[in-house]
């Protein structure tokens, strides 16, 4: 297991020494050094869930914890709305909502709601781009009630027409208000400019698509996404493993194989820069995002780990120590919020981008400074001390993703979905701890290209401090041209 050094006790010792003397002496420094050396590094070793396969091949992660009389069961299907044909994408985007609210063939929607309320259950469905999730939680003495209900909702959805009408009304209202919030506009605009009409770029169902909703279409899509062939299961809390496995076997019994009709996620073709795309909106704060393809996948490689540290130092970390925060916010006062994100996935390259909001009269200045700050990761290399602080922050924050049994099981399930090894926790921490300052400079030099940035700007052009054309070729689009 990786070693994680705790500095809390040493910091307390430093504070006590400082309080005892008005000025630090050589003797004080020696005593502090001795104090720090006296603490044994802590070892963080989260408990490992047991893994079992049911008779139908479904993998189950089990982690018993009898501290509280609570139970949580989560099923993750390894396909999502991006795996559906384009003609069914909108139905898939709302399939989770209707599965929760639409009732079952034997229980009307109101009856399901009353059961959930009476037993204080937490029932949740979520359809993402590449996964579909069903979760139920509650008091462990209601194990059979909660699991029977969850599986009934998945296997026998009613998709009541009254709840479909409610969903359509919500979609229509959301569509009318889709351009109200600048941050939402920027997110949709960035996705469309970067990825076109790829399923990953979509975030809204159109009223025309909603008008075609029917119970039959919902049941078809729900059957494609929530089916046993693709499930993995996580069980956490107050249960006994033999009884739980018997219960799961009975719940899956007779559930047929997944129907045909899904597809592999289409390849993502990212747009290339340099290019500036402006969406006119009468606002005081310009919303901006700049970036390009990230060039890396999540993997056990020095480049991936160096990119994580680079992103932390540039603008992905917390606090006020990152370069973007220091230069764009603290030193120049151009923006209150500025950040970076170097995305990566296991199946494909992600996107590197930086973003923020700035007052309109500093738009071009802020964009130029952000681009120059990204370039500074090569021109002005980071120090070993910079890297050490980033490593400590990343390691110490990463372990907090494993605080609870539910988080531990959830991470193991995520590793399976993403195709990562079971010991990814160890590999990640070791990889981060091995990064050097030279590696940070090298990965920034090879993968970050300020001169090839795609820039998306949402704001009022007449209020800008200079024409956007000073940054490159400009394409101007209306908000109505953002399709989803």
Secondary structure, DSSP 8 states (H G I E B T S, - for coil): --EE---HHHHHHHHHHHHH-SS--HHHHHHHHHHHHTS--EE------EEEE-TTS-EEEEEE--SSSEEEEEEEES--GGGS-GGGHHHHHHHHHHHHHS-BSSS-HHHHHHHHHHTT-EEEEEE-SS-EEEEEEEEGGGHHHHHHHHHHHHHSB---HHHHHHHHHHHHHHHHTTTSSHHHHHHHHHHHHHHTT-GGG-----HHHHTT--HHHHHHHHHHHS-GGGEEEEEEES--HHHHHHHHHHHHTT-----S------------SSEEEEEE---SEEEEEEEEE----S-SSHHHHHHHHHHIIIIISSTT-SHHIIIIIIIT--EEEEEEEEEE-SSSEEEEEEEEEEEGGGHHHHHHHHHHHHHHHHHS---HHHHHHHHHHHHHHHGGGGSSHHHHHHHHHHHHHHT--TTHHHHHHHHHHT--HHHHHHHHHHH--GGG-EEEEEE-GGGSSS-GGGTS-EEEE-GGG---
